[in-house]
Amino acid sequence: MKIVIAGAGEMGSHLARMLSGNGHDITIIDADQKLLAEVGSLADVLTVEGDSTTFAVLRRAAVRRCDLFIAVNHEETDNIVAATLAKRLGAKKSIARIDNNEYLEPDNKELFIDMGIDYLFYPEKVAAREVINLLGHTSTTEYVDFSSGKLSLAVFRLEPASPLVGEALSGFGEGQEALSYRTVAITRGGETIIPRLGERYLEGDVIYVIARQDAVHDVMELSGRSNIDVRNMMILGGSRIGIRIATELQDEINIKLVDYNAEKAYRLAETLDKTLIINEDGRNTEAMMEEGLSNMDAFVAVTGRSETNILAAMLAKRMGVKKVIAEVENLNYINLAESIGIDTIINKKLVTASNIFRFTMSTDVQAIKCLTGSDAEVLEFIVKPNSPATKAPIKDLGLPEDAIIGGIVRGDKVFIAVDNTQISAYDRVVLFAMPASVGKVGYYFN
């Protein structure tokens, strides 16, 4: 595909690197020459210097020939204007990053579609939804529903107490009875492994499990950790993510929200009437202890600084908080944050990549999730009639080595996929794949 990205900031440069690595033809626009030089040194992209809200610059970037236009400038209004103009100039699909939840209301979305914008995405809202989802599944580090919850992906680290440690992975036998869950990937020592026959679980493995709805509770118990009932929570950072989490949960649980900016703290106190707002520096150990950090069931660090979030999360973990979540926007820090025991990492770039990636697939992709602790992606396809996937059992399809099918939804029936499973037309298939194979697997279902 020919893709034009407006905005060479952190999000734009991440998308440029990711999409150019998948073989797409990328052009990136920005008024900042230095940012363009940085992106150009990291990825195989064309750069256009200038304002993406002007016709002249959009024409120089050849948007009239582009398949996908992505506006991720820092300013929301710039994104809306750029995406609208790009569509009018001939871009086949045009999408824009926004920072206003009001725009996503059904009646308002229609207005943007009429303007020519195919899709609006609000990374902070999706990130907040992920945090809220995880607080309901506290023994996991990531949790994603597919096919309206009929299949779920749970990600967790194997503690010493886990009954799986030392056991062989299932799903490779010929006459095997029906499974209710299956491990589709393991992260071990910073490397992602797509399991094959004979693979065994080791203590400390981070495992990615596809499970039927009725087996999710059993899968959670396999981690060796118990689920926590969250009653008291502390949020560090009055960011958009922090505010959304507090807004959605303040009626159900006791929330303390800490922000070092006094003016912002006063504003938050007026809008979040059931949340206790505290004006304090989250890096101040004594102050955090005085505010009852050690009594919290969960701690969520979502300030604008990755370093602050990591340090505060480490302190919370040391104080005995059972569920600790940190927003880490610097991708280089993610492995560090996970290695020091932070339960879950939230990253807006990966959230955005998941939203945008499906627009680059030629097949009917219902959902795609870029995982935080792994290079891999999880995709949900609808199988077309007479596609290659319907011609033979899974073991004979010739799928790439670094791709594995986890589960299949057929009407009201749900199957965990094994080697001899036969796929049918219109099945929903959940597949786990490494980046090199993401572009190839669509062929099997198209």
Secondary structure, 3 states (H helix, E strand, C coil): CEEEEECCCHHHHHHHHHHHHCCCEEEEEECCHHHHHHHHHHCCCEEEECCCCCHHHHHHCCHHHCCEEEECCCCHHHHHHHHHHHHHHCCCEEEEECCCHHHHCHHHHHHHHHHCCCEEECHHHHHHHHHHHHHCCCCCCEEEEEHHHCEEEEEEECCCCCCCCCCECCCCCCCCCCCCEEEEEEEECCEEECCCCCCECCCCCEEEEEEEHHHHHHHHHCCCCCCCCCCEEEEECCCHHHHHHHHHHCCCCEEEEEECCHHHHHHHHHHCCCCEEEECCCCCHHHHHHCCHHHCCEEEECCCCHHHHHHHHHHHHHCCCCEEEEECCCHHHHHHHHHCCCCEEECHHHHHHHHHHHHHCCCCEEEEEECCCCCCEEEEEECCCCCHHHCCEHHHCCCCCCEEEEEEEECCEEEECCCCCECCCCCEEEEEECHHHHHHHHHHHC
